[in-house]
């Protein structure tokens, strides 16, 4: 029995743009200015984007959303530094019946709402840049509900690969999903033995490349090692009280005021860095299902590694308590 759905290893520009919440035109512009390296092309002459291409594209989108100029983003991704660019908004409004007081009042209302929305976006951008400066890394561009989980950790406790994973998780499952996943990285950062075992199992999985057959004995062995590690990690999370932190996080999230949530969603739709990225593209990104997102985010997993993941999941299901 094999997985019924296999994530793509490389995707076309349309799927890459849809996943990142932008447009193919914007991605081509990123290529033209040297912000995003142009990937290899397939046999049909079209660009194909892999996992690392998508990671870089997501970081570009987050930095642009924070108001950082594209030239500065390019420098930041090259030298791991960045600065804030201009964020210009027209503040205009649609036409209407301006012949009477009601028409003028309507225009003024629209203008006030537009300025309030721009003010909220600028406030979010400034907060993101301040957090990025305070953190000294790109972690400040993740949602605060995610980064707040790491306040007790010493500087440098998290790895770049873990930040990349949180970035992808937040894009697919939202801030709450990434905040819950953060528990895993907190546990690894505070338990050296678990960190060492995690690195060993990760390396064993990465060794299951395209040269390894799906029925190779190593596949089942690594799956068993992964399962044993996950059991040990879950036990530590329970014993350390991190599981209780997760429960408190869910309760706090459920208690959030719905009006605040609606406001945040409106602000996120306005944070794109160009007219071509706004409107339907942003809204489509917000409403994309997790299944659609996974289908558009490439992962360079070999058949043997996918089989290993499937076997590990089967072991976990066998150990799960029955109702």
Secondary structure, 3 states (H helix, E strand, C coil): CCCCCCCCCCECHHHHHHHHCCCHHHHHHHHHCCCCCCCCECCCCCECECHHHHHHHHHHHHHHHCCCCHHHHHHHHHHCCCCCCCCCCCCCCCCCCCCCHHHHHHHHHHHHHHHHHHHHHHHHHHHHHHHHHHHCCHHHHCCHHHHHHHCCCCCCCCCHHHHHHHHHHHHHHHHHHHHHHHHHHHHHHHCHHHHHHHHHHHHHHHCCCCCCCCCCHHHHHHHHHHHHHHHHHHHHHHHHCHHHHHHHHHHHHHCCCHHHHHHHHHHHHHCCCCHHHCCHHHHHHHHCCHHHHHHHCCCCCCHHHHHHHHHHHHHHHHHCCCC
